[in-house]
């Protein structure tokens, strides 16, 4: 999945916010860095989101 798909899965965050998130040390490493941009494993991104969304939900409650 590319940055655009990640932005959509994160609820339509800005490009800047998506860059901040994908640059985090705990975010999965891209599986490829193409001329069009980085590409991440969908499974890796989904697993990361599952953990981090749970953390957000826990702090909001």
N, C-alpha and C positions, 0 to 999 in steps of 0.2 A: 504494500500500500504506500502511496506517495503522500506528500505533505498535504495535498488538497483533501484526500480521503481522511487523513488524521484530523484535519480541521473540522470536517463534517461530523466525524464520530464524536468529537469533543463538544459538539453543540454549536458549531459555526463560529469558533474562536477566530480572532484576527490572525493574520500571517505572523505578526510579531509574537503573539502569545504562543502560537504553534511552534515557532522557532525556540522560544524560551523552554517550552516543555520538552521538545525533542533534543535539546542540548543538555538536559539534566543528566547528571552522572548515573542516576538510577533508571533512565529511560533505555529501552533496548537499543543496541547498536544496529545501524542499518545493515541490511544484507548486501546492498550494492550502492555505489555512488556513481550514478550515470550522468551524462551530459545534461539531462533534463532535471536532475536532482537526486536526492537520496531516496532509497526504497527500503521499507521495513517489512518484516514478516507480519502478516495480519495476525497470526496466532500470538506472536510476542506482544504486539501492541494491545490486543484484546486482553491478554493476561495482565499486562501492566495497568490498563484502565480499570479492570475489575478490582485490583488491589487498591488503587489510589482513589477510585470513586467511593469504595467502602470507607476509607479513611476520612474523606470529605463528609460523608453521611454521618459518621460517628461524631465528628466535631461540630456538626450543625445541629444535632439533636439535643 
